[in-house]
Amino acid sequence: MLGGGTRKDVERNIKQGFPNLPPGVSISLDSISQNVILDSIRNSLPRTQAGTVKELRDLIAAGYEPTLVNFLEHSGLDLEDVYSSGRCWSDLLEAAGVHTAPHAEHEVPLRRAIGRLLHTDDELRIEGYRRLLAVERPDVATLPTLDQRLWRMLVAQLTDQVKAGEAPLTLQQAVDLLAVHAQVRSELVELLDVLADRVDHLHGDLVDVPECPLKVHGRYTRSEVLAALAAGDPDLARVPEWREGVKWVDEARTDAFVVTLDKAGGAFSPTTAYRDYALSRTLFHWESQSTTSADSPTGRRYRNHVAEGSSIYIFARINNTDRAFWFLGPATYVSHEGSRPMAITWRLQTPLPADLYTEFAAVEVA
């Protein structure tokens, strides 16, 4: 391959202008040639499960250890390719004939759920999950509040399809369940190594609530948000249902808003296609539910949240194909117009990064 190395090496060299060539040697490609070669590299990627398995067998035959990090680096595939169609890294290992730990009782649903963690993008969760998984059977009740909430954030996503009797799993039972699924635990540790290299934003702390694992400008699913805010029974692995765009979490005295900025995908009716977008890096325009008036108990709580001691947390995603939402952080009421719905301007405590502002401001609905 051009310049030697893996597909990713070649792609990187082309994009960077071959920075590591010997003195006196140069390669110059015009933009058209670059695109032709990059397209050729992308087209050479395996498109089927059989092709992906062959990539792994070739990696092993070349003397490389079959780790997830090595496979992604040498194959040129993305993490999302490995976890497509409900599959996971352990499935790929087994298909390639690599020895894995024996299956336990709930192996299938747990493996299918691992792909739900690909959005994890902050050091607190990554390092926290590594630390928690290193202890095989911890007594959850003895752990600090932050660790208990981290455990619940993790198992709420992994064990929601596990049926282990009539009663819902307790948090301790869910943690113990992971302990007996050795291959799942092993894969989680490998996945965290990859996710650590994909962190691409600085994250802010919630200084006033140090026991809450949420990080400003991290990405979270609804279940993670509720687990982090200790919604429902904290001794249970599962969290309450959350289907609407707003959720009052009484345990945390917090209104959590999840907004989808691009509503052109057809999943929103005229009564739910609210106008939500960034006005600036610190101001966010948001519309309440269509039944919320300014003088209703909910409307008054929004307007008077500072005086009443409650918080406003805003989470946003571009479109409804994303499971996870960017946490824009705490916000304070600035002003509103209208009623049913209320068009509220919120001031973000932490300015949006430039890239998120560019995306979130660009999807205003005309």
ABEGO torsion letter per residue (X at the ends): XBGEEBAAAAAAAAAAGGAABBBGBBBBBBAAAAAAAAAAAAAABBABAAAAAAAAAAAAAAGBBBBAAAAAAAAGBBAAAAABGGBBAAAAAAAAGBBBBBBBAAAAAAAAAAAAAAABABAAAAAAAAAAAABABBBAAABBAAAAAAAAAAAAAAAAABBBEABBBBAAAAAAAAAABAAAAAAAAAAAAAAAAABABBBBBBAABAABABBBGBBBBAAAAAAAAGBEBAABABBBBBABABBBBAAAGBBBBBBBABAAAGABBAAABBBBBBABAABBBBBBBAABBAABAAAAAAAAAAAAGBBBBBBBBABAABABBBBAEBBBBABBBEBOBBBBBBBBABBBBAAAAAAAAAABBX
